[in-house]
Amino acid sequence: MVTLDVRPQLLDALSALRDRVAAARFPLPLAGAPRARANRDELLAQLDDYLVPRLREPEAPLLAVVGGSTGAGKSTLVNSLVGRRVSEAGVLRPTTRTPVLVCHSEDHHWFSGMRVLPDLTRVWVPQQEPGDDLLLPGEDPARVLRIETADTLPPGLALLDAPDIDSLVSDNRVLAAELVCAADIWVMVTTAARYADAVPWHLLRTAKEYDVTLVTVLDRVPHQVVSEVSRQYGALLTKAGLGDLPRFTVPELPESAWGGGLLPATAVAPLRTWLVHQAQDPASRQHVLARTAYGVLDSLKARMPELAGAAAAQYAAALRLTTAVDRAYDSEHTRVRGRLKSGAVLAGNALKRWRAFPLDCTAGELLDALVESLSALLLCAVTAADERVDDAWRREPAAHAPELTRRAPSPETAEHRIGMAVRRWRRELEEYADDEVHELDRTVAPDPEAVAALVATALLSGRRARAAGESLAERIGAHGALRLRDRGGRLLTELLDRVMQTERERRLAPLDALDVHPEPQAELIAALSVLQKER
């Protein structure tokens, strides 16, 4: 007989794997991202709600989750198995909004805490009627688990009536999937009219994939077609590789027509006997626990690499987006350096002011014109880089993430940021010029602002720099002029680097905020490897 492995080392490895799964993110809208997110959430639900608590406390009662399509009669079936109304049933759909867990009074402590389904708020009123309002003010009914006790159930067995797996309410569907993942035994309920529907078959195939303990109930079958429907359903199960699945049939009865009564005990006796046997027979109980737990563990060999592959695809896409930004800004950075060397700043109004200096133009006016022209050149480069990024990102599906397409409101524009940076460069240049003038051993020192205007012109005028350089040398000497041009040149290079890097980081900030890194792929595979070694 197979027994559960509950060694601390295995639990530690499983907890580490769980943390890696929880840390995985798939924010970029790639083709496989929705599936990866769904797989991650489903895996987390199975780890948190079933596998880890089951391995830590193998002696806890068996939990059979009753799931199925809308109107399948799940609540009526649970009520009939218990022998009294514990879950609300009726003709309105969806009926089961708040999931109901029923157990023997001796087992209440196993479920009143956070051992399983820790994200659900517990509500328990011993003699509460199923239809009564148990919610606290402001409580979300989709995140509440109602606990009922019934001594008609044997100790060691608990039933959970889940919301419809195909509910029109999305929160109900999500919760139904979460609850099924917490089960030792999956009880899938369908009807004679809907046994071929896609939704219940998805649940069946998932159970087969994970090799969990599964039983199916064909409910509300008219007496006249019991044999024919049962045969067809059995043929479908066999075709799907589920021919050996325990299968029970419940006939259509007046009590089930409106979902308001209890079915006769004889109608559910075979299913009840089977469930009780699984809980009370030591060998059967051990088999159920081992099969479901190891089925989930074995499924990790395929599910973890799939998650790792999706994480790698996310990083590859993020890297392509980042590379597009880097290339655009690197290209514009190189182009601006060339434009500066060619004297592109000394054009238009700046050139006009230089030709008028110093007779018809003050040093301050010349500096203003140079600052304006330099700002325009840098802004043009940033705008061109952004346009190249936009063009490259349009061809990338990953760039369609809302976080990347939605530009966050900012109190500052690129024009404002660049203008501030260039004006700061001017102030520093003027401070250097002032320092150089104060070092001169002359009775009449030149105007520091005029010196700053000349060095700025020399730095920004390209091949026209000779005239500005000669005029600067006449005022502060050849060595001072050379020293000032070197310091100003370094400032200009720093300005260009700082502006382009700042705007590059601004463009990458939304992508960086998505926190897509290469580590999750390796971490997921490493966590699986450690777990496999411990097994």
Disulfide bonds with the S-S distance in Angstrom:
none
